[in-house]
């Protein structure tokens, strides 16, 4: 199911970020939304810090015709505008 797949990916991301020395920023987990595969998808956004580096992750899960999709977008918070342009290209190709 979408929830199981998204939760498993999120769990693995948490492990990887912790192993890399990053910490989840308290209170940073928020709802997010993007147009993906022609529909508005709801997900979560959260931030991690490692020294002066601050990364944001957006995690989306949805059911396709035959597959469950989980997309993770990660970027440096200072590059959000640039990241959004490229993520839109990716999102538009999933039709």
PDB file as gemmi writes it, atoms N, CA and C in Angstrom:
CRYST1    1.000    1.000    1.000  90.00  90.00  90.00 P 1                      
ATOM      1  N   UNK A   1       0.828  -1.186   0.000  1.00  0.00           N  
ATOM      2  CA  UNK A   1       0.000   0.000   0.000  1.00  0.00           C  
ATOM      3  C   UNK A   1       0.877   1.255   0.000  1.00  0.00           C  
ATOM      4  N   UNK A   2       0.271   2.365  -0.326  1.00  0.00           N  
ATOM      5  CA  UNK A   2       0.997   3.638  -0.361  1.00  0.00           C  
ATOM      6  C   UNK A   2       1.591   3.961   1.004  1.00  0.00           C  
ATOM      7  N   UNK A   3       0.808   3.814   2.047  1.00  0.00           N  
ATOM      8  CA  UNK A   3       1.286   4.153   3.394  1.00  0.00           C  
ATOM      9  C   UNK A   3       2.479   3.303   3.809  1.00  0.00           C  
ATOM     10  N   UNK A   4       2.426   2.010   3.535  1.00  0.00           N  
ATOM     11  CA  UNK A   4       3.528   1.108   3.904  1.00  0.00           C  
ATOM     12  C   UNK A   4       4.795   1.484   3.145  1.00  0.00           C  
ATOM     13  N   UNK A   5       4.668   1.710   1.839  1.00  0.00           N  
ATOM     14  CA  UNK A   5       5.836   2.064   1.019  1.00  0.00           C  
ATOM     15  C   UNK A   5       6.432   3.397   1.461  1.00  0.00           C  
ATOM     16  N   UNK A   6       5.594   4.397   1.659  1.00  0.00           N  
ATOM     17  CA  UNK A   6       6.074   5.714   2.076  1.00  0.00           C  
ATOM     18  C   UNK A   6       6.738   5.645   3.451  1.00  0.00           C  
ATOM     19  N   UNK A   7       6.130   4.909   4.378  1.00  0.00           N  
ATOM     20  CA  UNK A   7       6.697   4.790   5.723  1.00  0.00           C  
ATOM     21  C   UNK A   7       8.043   4.071   5.702  1.00  0.00           C  
ATOM     22  N   UNK A   8       8.181   3.039   4.875  1.00  0.00           N  
ATOM     23  CA  UNK A   8       9.447   2.293   4.778  1.00  0.00           C  
ATOM     24  C   UNK A   8      10.549   3.189   4.195  1.00  0.00           C  
ATOM     25  N   UNK A   9      10.234   3.932   3.151  1.00  0.00           N  
ATOM     26  CA  UNK A   9      11.213   4.850   2.559  1.00  0.00           C  
ATOM     27  C   UNK A   9      11.613   5.908   3.585  1.00  0.00           C  
ATOM     28  N   UNK A  10      10.644   6.462   4.291  1.00  0.00           N  
ATOM     29  CA  UNK A  10      10.922   7.486   5.296  1.00  0.00           C  
ATOM     30  C   UNK A  10      11.820   6.937   6.397  1.00  0.00           C  
ATOM     31  N   UNK A  11      11.551   5.716   6.827  1.00  0.00           N  
ATOM     32  CA  UNK A  11      12.370   5.060   7.848  1.00  0.00           C  
ATOM     33  C   UNK A  11      13.820   4.906   7.378  1.00  0.00           C  
ATOM     34  N   UNK A  12      13.998   4.483   6.130  1.00  0.00           N  
ATOM     35  CA  UNK A  12      15.352   4.316   5.583  1.00  0.00           C  
ATOM     36  C   UNK A  12      16.056   5.663   5.420  1.00  0.00           C  
ATOM     37  N   UNK A  13      15.311   6.683   5.007  1.00  0.00           N  
ATOM     38  CA  UNK A  13      15.893   8.023   4.905  1.00  0.00           C  
ATOM     39  C   UNK A  13      16.356   8.515   6.277  1.00  0.00           C  
ATOM     40  N   UNK A  14      15.530   8.282   7.297  1.00  0.00           N  
ATOM     41  CA  UNK A  14      15.895   8.680   8.661  1.00  0.00           C  
ATOM     42  C   UNK A  14      17.211   8.018   9.090  1.00  0.00           C  
ATOM     43  N   UNK A  15      17.340   6.726   8.821  1.00  0.00           N  
ATOM     44  CA  UNK A  15      18.567   5.999   9.173  1.00  0.00           C  
ATOM     45  C   UNK A  15      19.771   6.605   8.455  1.00  0.00           C  
ATOM     46  N   UNK A  16      19.614   6.829   7.145  1.00  0.00           N  
ATOM     47  CA  UNK A  16      20.719   7.377   6.353  1.00  0.00           C  
ATOM     48  C   UNK A  16      21.122   8.762   6.808  1.00  0.00           C  
ATOM     49  N   UNK A  17      20.157   9.598   7.103  1.00  0.00           N  
ATOM     50  CA  UNK A  17      20.472  10.963   7.556  1.00  0.00           C  
ATOM     51  C   UNK A  17      21.177  10.921   8.910  1.00  0.00           C  
ATOM     52  N   UNK A  18      20.718  10.056   9.793  1.00  0.00           N  
ATOM     53  CA  UNK A  18      21.345   9.931  11.107  1.00  0.00           C  
ATOM     54  C   UNK A  18      22.779   9.422  10.978  1.00  0.00           C  
ATOM     55  N   UNK A  19      22.981   8.409  10.128  1.00  0.00           N  
ATOM     56  CA  UNK A  19      24.324   7.863   9.898  1.00  0.00           C  
ATOM     57  C   UNK A  19      25.259   8.918   9.313  1.00  0.00           C  
ATOM     58  N   UNK A  20      24.706   9.852   8.541  1.00  0.00           N  
ATOM     59  CA  UNK A  20      25.514  10.917   7.936  1.00  0.00           C  
ATOM     60  C   UNK A  20      25.770  12.064   8.910  1.00  0.00           C  
ATOM     61  N   UNK A  21      25.194  11.976  10.112  1.00  0.00           N  
ATOM     62  CA  UNK A  21      25.409  13.011  11.114  1.00  0.00           C  
ATOM     63  C   UNK A  21      24.416  14.147  11.060  1.00  0.00           C  
ATOM     64  N   UNK A  22      23.315  13.957  10.337  1.00  0.00           N  
ATOM     65  CA  UNK A  22      22.291  14.994  10.242  1.00  0.00           C  
ATOM     66  C   UNK A  22      21.229  14.782  11.314  1.00  0.00           C  
ATOM     67  N   UNK A  23      20.640  15.891  11.754  1.00  0.00           N  
ATOM     68  CA  UNK A  23      19.580  15.818  12.753  1.00  0.00           C  
ATOM     69  C   UNK A  23      18.310  16.459  12.217  1.00  0.00           C  
ATOM     70  N   UNK A  24      17.183  15.822  12.502  1.00  0.00           N  
ATOM     71  CA  UNK A  24      15.890  16.372  12.123  1.00  0.00           C  
ATOM     72  C   UNK A  24      15.653  17.638  12.936  1.00  0.00           C  
ATOM     73  N   UNK A  25      15.292  18.715  12.252  1.00  0.00           N  
ATOM     74  CA  UNK A  25      15.002  19.986  12.923  1.00  0.00           C  
ATOM     75  C   UNK A  25      13.641  19.866  13.601  1.00  0.00           C  
ATOM     76  N   UNK A  26      13.624  20.062  14.902  1.00  0.00           N  
ATOM     77  CA  UNK A  26      12.387  19.952  15.666  1.00  0.00           C  
ATOM     78  C   UNK A  26      11.346  20.937  15.136  1.00  0.00           C  
ATOM     79  N   UNK A  27      10.139  20.446  14.922  1.00  0.00           N  
ATOM     80  CA  UNK A  27       9.047  21.288  14.442  1.00  0.00           C  
ATOM     81  C   UNK A  27       9.060  21.546  12.949  1.00  0.00           C  
ATOM     82  N   UNK A  28       9.972  20.913  12.205  1.00  0.00           N  
ATOM     83  CA  UNK A  28      10.078  21.197  10.768  1.00  0.00           C  
ATOM     84  C   UNK A  28       9.143  20.342   9.914  1.00  0.00           C  
ATOM     85  N   UNK A  29       8.565  19.301  10.483  1.00  0.00           N  
ATOM     86  CA  UNK A  29       7.690  18.426   9.704  1.00  0.00           C  
ATOM     87  C   UNK A  29       6.356  19.134   9.458  1.00  0.00           C  
ATOM     88  N   UNK A  30       6.037  19.322   8.158  1.00  0.00           N  
ATOM     89  CA  UNK A  30       4.834  20.056   7.771  1.00  0.00           C  
ATOM     90  C   UNK A  30       4.198  19.404   6.550  1.00  0.00           C  
ATOM     91  N   UNK A  31       2.914  19.625   6.346  1.00  0.00           N  
ATOM     92  CA  UNK A  31       2.284  19.142   5.116  1.00  0.00           C  
ATOM     93  C   UNK A  31       2.855  19.879   3.900  1.00  0.00           C  
ATOM     94  N   UNK A  32       2.925  19.189   2.780  1.00  0.00           N  
ATOM     95  CA  UNK A  32       3.359  19.822   1.534  1.00  0.00           C  
ATOM     96  C   UNK A  32       2.475  19.295   0.405  1.00  0.00           C  
ATOM     97  N   UNK A  33       2.544  19.945  -0.733  1.00  0.00           N  
ATOM     98  CA  UNK A  33       1.753  19.522  -1.891  1.00  0.00           C  
ATOM     99  C   UNK A  33       2.487  19.896  -3.171  1.00  0.00           C  
ATOM    100  N   UNK A  34       2.375  19.039  -4.167  1.00  0.00           N  
ATOM    101  CA  UNK A  34       2.942  19.283  -5.502  1.00  0.00           C  
ATOM    102  C   UNK A  34       2.018  18.660  -6.531  1.00  0.00           C  
ATOM    103  N   UNK A  35       2.041  19.226  -7.713  1.00  0.00           N  
ATOM    104  CA  UNK A  35       1.349  18.615  -8.839  1.00  0.00           C  
ATOM    105  C   UNK A  35       2.276  17.541  -9.402  1.00  0.00           C  
ATOM    106  N   UNK A  36       1.860  16.295  -9.273  1.00  0.00           N  
ATOM    107  CA  UNK A  36       2.660  15.154  -9.733  1.00  0.00           C  
ATOM    108  C   UNK A  36       1.766  14.250 -10.557  1.00  0.00           C  
ATOM    109  N   UNK A  37       2.222  13.898 -11.725  1.00  0.00           N  
ATOM    110  CA  UNK A  37       1.484  12.992 -12.594  1.00  0.00           C  
ATOM    111  C   UNK A  37       0.072  13.506 -12.872  1.00  0.00           C  
ATOM    112  N   UNK A  38      -0.044  14.833 -13.034  1.00  0.00           N  
ATOM    113  CA  UNK A  38      -1.311  15.439 -13.404  1.00  0.00           C  
ATOM    114  C   UNK A  38      -2.317  15.624 -12.280  1.00  0.00           C  
ATOM    115  N   UNK A  39      -1.888  15.393 -11.022  1.00  0.00           N  
ATOM    116  CA  UNK A  39      -2.814  15.557  -9.889  1.00  0.00           C  
ATOM    117  C   UNK A  39      -2.077  16.206  -8.720  1.00  0.00           C  
ATOM    118  N   UNK A  40      -2.829  16.898  -7.899  1.00  0.00           N  
ATOM    119  CA  UNK A  40      -2.253  17.501  -6.692  1.00  0.00           C  
ATOM    120  C   UNK A  40      -2.016  16.384  -5.669  1.00  0.00           C  
ATOM    121  N   UNK A  41      -0.761  16.213  -5.269  1.00  0.00           N  
ATOM    122  CA  UNK A  41      -0.393  15.148  -4.309  1.00  0.00           C  
ATOM    123  C   UNK A  41      -0.010  15.785  -2.988  1.00  0.00           C  
ATOM    124  N   UNK A  42      -0.475  15.194  -1.925  1.00  0.00           N  
ATOM    125  CA  UNK A  42      -0.129  15.671  -0.591  1.00  0.00           C  
ATOM    126  C   UNK A  42       1.011  14.822  -0.038  1.00  0.00           C  
ATOM    127  N   UNK A  43       1.918  15.486   0.664  1.00  0.00           N  
ATOM    128  CA  UNK A  43       3.052  14.792   1.250  1.00  0.00           C  
ATOM    129  C   UNK A  43       3.478  15.480   2.526  1.00  0.00           C  
ATOM    130  N   UNK A  44       4.708  15.198   2.913  1.00  0.00           N  
ATOM    131  CA  UNK A  44       5.278  15.866   4.078  1.00  0.00           C  
ATOM    132  C   UNK A  44       6.595  16.514   3.687  1.00  0.00           C  
ATOM    133  N   UNK A  45       6.904  17.578   4.371  1.00  0.00           N  
ATOM    134  CA  UNK A  45       8.165  18.290   4.209  1.00  0.00           C  
ATOM    135  C   UNK A  45       8.829  18.312   5.577  1.00  0.00           C  
ATOM    136  N   UNK A  46      10.143  18.159   5.600  1.00  0.00           N  
ATOM    137  CA  UNK A  46      10.879  18.218   6.860  1.00  0.00           C  
ATOM    138  C   UNK A  46      12.297  18.656   6.574  1.00  0.00           C  
ATOM    139  N   UNK A  47      12.969  19.157   7.587  1.00  0.00           N  
ATOM    140  CA  UNK A  47      14.320  19.681   7.411  1.00  0.00           C  
ATOM    141  C   UNK A  47      15.310  18.972   8.318  1.00  0.00           C  
ATOM    142  N   UNK A  48      16.518  18.847   7.797  1.00  0.00           N  
ATOM    143  CA  UNK A  48      17.622  18.260   8.536  1.00  0.00           C  
ATOM    144  C   UNK A  48      18.778  19.247   8.557  1.00  0.00           C  
ATOM    145  N   UNK A  49      19.539  19.242   9.638  1.00  0.00           N  
ATOM    146  CA  UNK A  49      20.739  20.072   9.746  1.00  0.00           C  
ATOM    147  C   UNK A  49      21.947  19.199   9.993  1.00  0.00           C  
ATOM    148  N   UNK A  50      23.035  19.615   9.352  1.00  0.00           N  
ATOM    149  CA  UNK A  50      24.334  18.997   9.583  1.00  0.00           C  
ATOM    150  C   UNK A  50      25.347  20.134   9.513  1.00  0.00           C  
ATOM    151  N   UNK A  51      25.765  20.607  10.675  1.00  0.00           N  
ATOM    152  CA  UNK A  51      26.611  21.794  10.705  1.00  0.00           C  
ATOM    153  C   UNK A  51      25.833  22.985  10.174  1.00  0.00           C  
ATOM    154  N   UNK A  52      26.412  23.719   9.194  1.00  0.00           N  
ATOM    155  CA  UNK A  52      25.700  24.872   8.610  1.00  0.00           C  
ATOM    156  C   UNK A  52      24.793  24.453   7.455  1.00  0.00           C  
ATOM    157  N   UNK A  53      24.803  23.187   7.102  1.00  0.00           N  
ATOM    158  CA  UNK A  53      24.006  22.694   5.981  1.00  0.00           C  
ATOM    159  C   UNK A  53      22.587  22.392   6.453  1.00  0.00           C  
ATOM    160  N   UNK A  54      21.610  22.950   5.742  1.00  0.00           N  
ATOM    161  CA  UNK A  54      20.203  22.697   6.069  1.00  0.00           C  
ATOM    162  C   UNK A  54      19.515  22.151   4.822  1.00  0.00           C  
ATOM    163  N   UNK A  55      19.072  20.909   4.914  1.00  0.00           N  
ATOM    164  CA  UNK A  55      18.399  20.247   3.797  1.00  0.00           C  
ATOM    165  C   UNK A  55      16.923  20.103   4.078  1.00  0.00           C  
ATOM    166  N   UNK A  56      16.147  20.189   3.029  1.00  0.00           N  
ATOM    167  CA  UNK A  56      14.712  19.938   3.136  1.00  0.00           C  
ATOM    168  C   UNK A  56      14.388  18.701   2.306  1.00  0.00           C  
ATOM    169  N   UNK A  57      13.562  17.853   2.849  1.00  0.00           N  
ATOM    170  CA  UNK A  57      13.050  16.686   2.126  1.00  0.00           C  
ATOM    171  C   UNK A  57      11.549  16.840   1.980  1.00  0.00           C  
ATOM    172  N   UNK A  58      11.056  16.469   0.807  1.00  0.00           N  
ATOM    173  CA  UNK A  58       9.619  16.362   0.584  1.00  0.00           C  
ATOM    174  C   UNK A  58       9.371  14.926   0.159  1.00  0.00           C  
ATOM    175  N   UNK A  59       8.397  14.289   0.795  1.00  0.00           N  
ATOM    176  CA  UNK A  59       8.115  12.880   0.530  1.00  0.00           C  
ATOM    177  C   UNK A  59       6.646  12.746   0.128  1.00  0.00           C  
ATOM    178  N   UNK A  60       6.425  12.139  -1.032  1.00  0.00           N  
ATOM    179  CA  UNK A  60       5.082  11.946  -1.569  1.00  0.00           C  
ATOM    180  C   UNK A  60       4.888  10.481  -1.925  1.00  0.00           C  
ATOM    181  N   UNK A  61       3.726   9.956  -1.661  1.00  0.00           N  
ATOM    182  CA  UNK A  61       3.376   8.595  -2.058  1.00  0.00           C  
ATOM    183  C   UNK A  61       2.011   8.607  -2.712  1.00  0.00           C  
ATOM    184  N   UNK A  62       1.863   7.825  -3.788  1.00  0.00           N  
ATOM    185  CA  UNK A  62       0.555   7.732  -4.436  1.00  0.00           C  
ATOM    186  C   UNK A  62       0.457   6.443  -5.246  1.00  0.00           C  
ATOM    187  N   UNK A  63      -0.766   6.039  -5.478  1.00  0.00           N  
ATOM    188  CA  UNK A  63      -1.043   4.825  -6.239  1.00  0.00           C  
ATOM    189  C   UNK A  63      -1.155   5.164  -7.710  1.00  0.00           C  
ATOM    190  N   UNK A  64      -0.340   4.516  -8.537  1.00  0.00           N  
ATOM    191  CA  UNK A  64      -0.464   4.631  -9.980  1.00  0.00           C  
ATOM    192  C   UNK A  64      -1.413   3.552 -10.483  1.00  0.00           C  
ATOM    193  N   UNK A  65      -1.486   3.384 -11.791  1.00  0.00           N  
ATOM    194  CA  UNK A  65      -2.376   2.358 -12.347  1.00  0.00           C  
ATOM    195  C   UNK A  65      -1.998   0.962 -11.873  1.00  0.00           C  
ATOM    196  N   UNK A  66      -0.696   0.672 -11.896  1.00  0.00           N  
ATOM    197  CA  UNK A  66      -0.243  -0.674 -11.533  1.00  0.00           C  
ATOM    198  C   UNK A  66       0.804  -0.681 -10.428  1.00  0.00           C  
ATOM    199  N   UNK A  67       1.294   0.499 -10.046  1.00  0.00           N  
ATOM    200  CA  UNK A  67       2.395   0.566  -9.078  1.00  0.00           C  
ATOM    201  C   UNK A  67       2.124   1.625  -8.026  1.00  0.00           C  
ATOM    202  N   UNK A  68       2.806   1.458  -6.903  1.00  0.00           N  
ATOM    203  CA  UNK A  68       2.833   2.491  -5.880  1.00  0.00           C  
ATOM    204  C   UNK A  68       4.088   3.316  -6.138  1.00  0.00           C  
ATOM    205  N   UNK A  69       3.943   4.623  -6.109  1.00  0.00           N  
ATOM    206  CA  UNK A  69       5.067   5.523  -6.300  1.00  0.00           C  
ATOM    207  C   UNK A  69       5.358   6.257  -5.003  1.00  0.00           C  
ATOM    208  N   UNK A  70       6.637   6.350  -4.669  1.00  0.00           N  
ATOM    209  CA  UNK A  70       7.090   7.192  -3.569  1.00  0.00           C  
ATOM    210  C   UNK A  70       8.190   8.063  -4.137  1.00  0.00           C  
ATOM    211  N   UNK A  71       7.990   9.367  -4.077  1.00  0.00           N  
ATOM    212  CA  UNK A  71       8.977  10.314  -4.581  1.00  0.00           C  
ATOM    213  C   UNK A  71       9.561  11.087  -3.416  1.00  0.00           C  
ATOM    214  N   UNK A  72      10.869  11.252  -3.443  1.00  0.00           N  
ATOM    215  CA  UNK A  72      11.565  12.040  -2.424  1.00  0.00           C  
ATOM    216  C   UNK A  72      12.339  13.131  -3.136  1.00  0.00           C  
ATOM    217  N   UNK A  73      12.066  14.359  -2.778  1.00  0.00           N  
ATOM    218  CA  UNK A  73      12.803  15.504  -3.287  1.00  0.00           C  
ATOM    219  C   UNK A  73      13.623  16.046  -2.127  1.00  0.00           C  
ATOM    220  N   UNK A  74      14.900  16.250  -2.375  1.00  0.00           N  
ATOM    221  CA  UNK A  74      15.774  16.774  -1.321  1.00  0.00           C  
ATOM    222  C   UNK A  74      16.624  17.895  -1.899  1.00  0.00           C  
ATOM    223  N   UNK A  75      16.745  18.970  -1.127  1.00  0.00           N  
ATOM    224  CA  UNK A  75      17.504  20.110  -1.617  1.00  0.00           C  
ATOM    225  C   UNK A  75      17.971  20.969  -0.457  1.00  0.00           C  
ATOM    226  N   UNK A  76      18.997  21.757  -0.729  1.00  0.00           N  
ATOM    227  CA  UNK A  76      19.468  22.747   0.245  1.00  0.00           C  
ATOM    228  C   UNK A  76      18.432  23.863   0.295  1.00  0.00           C  
ATOM    229  N   UNK A  77      18.050  24.282   1.491  1.00  0.00           N  
ATOM    230  CA  UNK A  77      16.962  25.256   1.618  1.00  0.00           C  
ATOM    231  C   UNK A  77      17.247  26.560   0.872  1.00  0.00           C  
ATOM    232  N   UNK A  78      18.509  26.908   0.691  1.00  0.00           N  
ATOM    233  CA  UNK A  78      18.853  28.148  -0.024  1.00  0.00           C  
ATOM    234  C   UNK A  78      18.661  27.999  -1.536  1.00  0.00           C  
ATOM    235  N   UNK A  79      18.446  26.780  -2.016  1.00  0.00           N  
ATOM    236  CA  UNK A  79      18.287  26.536  -3.449  1.00  0.00           C  
ATOM    237  C   UNK A  79      16.872  26.083  -3.805  1.00  0.00           C  
ATOM    238  N   UNK A  80      15.904  26.490  -3.001  1.00  0.00           N  
ATOM    239  CA  UNK A  80      14.521  26.038  -3.195  1.00  0.00           C  
ATOM    240  C   UNK A  80      13.965  26.428  -4.563  1.00  0.00           C  
ATOM    241  N   UNK A  81      14.203  27.653  -4.996  1.00  0.00           N  
ATOM    242  CA  UNK A  81      13.670  28.112  -6.277  1.00  0.00           C  
ATOM    243  C   UNK A  81      14.212  27.286  -7.443  1.00  0.00           C  
ATOM    244  N   UNK A  82      15.518  27.046  -7.440  1.00  0.00           N  
ATOM    245  CA  UNK A  82      16.138  26.238  -8.491  1.00  0.00           C  
ATOM    246  C   UNK A  82      15.619  24.801  -8.428  1.00  0.00           C  
ATOM    247  N   UNK A  83      15.545  24.251  -7.225  1.00  0.00           N  
ATOM    248  CA  UNK A  83      15.055  22.883  -7.054  1.00  0.00           C  
ATOM    249  C   UNK A  83      13.631  22.750  -7.569  1.00  0.00           C  
ATOM    250  N   UNK A  84      12.778  23.717  -7.262  1.00  0.00           N  
ATOM    251  CA  UNK A  84      11.383  23.669  -7.707  1.00  0.00           C  
ATOM    252  C   UNK A  84      11.274  23.576  -9.226  1.00  0.00           C  
ATOM    253  N   UNK A  85      12.129  24.321  -9.931  1.00  0.00           N  
ATOM    254  CA  UNK A  85      12.083  24.281 -11.402  1.00  0.00           C  
ATOM    255  C   UNK A  85      12.388  22.885 -11.919  1.00  0.00           C  
ATOM    256  N   UNK A  86      13.424  22.257 -11.363  1.00  0.00           N  
ATOM    257  CA  UNK A  86      13.811  20.916 -11.817  1.00  0.00           C  
ATOM    258  C   UNK A  86      12.835  19.850 -11.347  1.00  0.00           C  
ATOM    259  N   UNK A  87      12.311  19.981 -10.138  1.00  0.00           N  
ATOM    260  CA  UNK A  87      11.336  19.013  -9.645  1.00  0.00           C  
ATOM    261  C   UNK A  87      10.065  19.051 -10.488  1.00  0.00           C  
ATOM    262  N   UNK A  88       9.690  20.237 -10.967  1.00  0.00           N  
ATOM    263  CA  UNK A  88       8.509  20.355 -11.825  1.00  0.00           C  
ATOM    264  C   UNK A  88       8.702  19.547 -13.104  1.00  0.00           C  
ATOM    265  N   UNK A  89       9.911  19.576 -13.664  1.00  0.00           N  
ATOM    266  CA  UNK A  89      10.201  18.789 -14.865  1.00  0.00           C  
ATOM    267  C   UNK A  89      10.009  17.301 -14.574  1.00  0.00           C  
ATOM    268  N   UNK A  90      10.538  16.846 -13.439  1.00  0.00           N  
ATOM    269  CA  UNK A  90      10.388  15.434 -13.061  1.00  0.00           C  
ATOM    270  C   UNK A  90       8.911  15.095 -12.879  1.00  0.00           C  
ATOM    271  N   UNK A  91       8.194  15.928 -12.145  1.00  0.00           N  
ATOM    272  CA  UNK A  91       6.778  15.682 -11.863  1.00  0.00           C  
ATOM    273  C   UNK A  91       5.948  15.636 -13.136  1.00  0.00           C  
ATOM    274  N   UNK A  92       6.265  16.480 -14.092  1.00  0.00           N  
ATOM    275  CA  UNK A  92       5.515  16.533 -15.349  1.00  0.00           C  
ATOM    276  C   UNK A  92       5.774  15.313 -16.247  1.00  0.00           C  
ATOM    277  N   UNK A  93       6.883  14.615 -16.036  1.00  0.00           N  
ATOM    278  CA  UNK A  93       7.182  13.435 -16.871  1.00  0.00           C  
ATOM    279  C   UNK A  93       6.460  12.182 -16.387  1.00  0.00           C  
ATOM    280  N   UNK A  94       5.924  12.221 -15.175  1.00  0.00           N  
ATOM    281  CA  UNK A  94       5.244  11.058 -14.615  1.00  0.00           C  
ATOM    282  C   UNK A  94       3.761  11.080 -14.956  1.00  0.00           C  
ATOM    283  N   UNK A  95       3.462  10.814 -16.202  1.00  0.00           N  
ATOM    284  CA  UNK A  95       2.049  10.834 -16.628  1.00  0.00           C  
ATOM    285  C   UNK A  95       1.650   9.481 -17.165  1.00  0.00           C  
TER     286      UNK A  95                                                      
END                                                                             
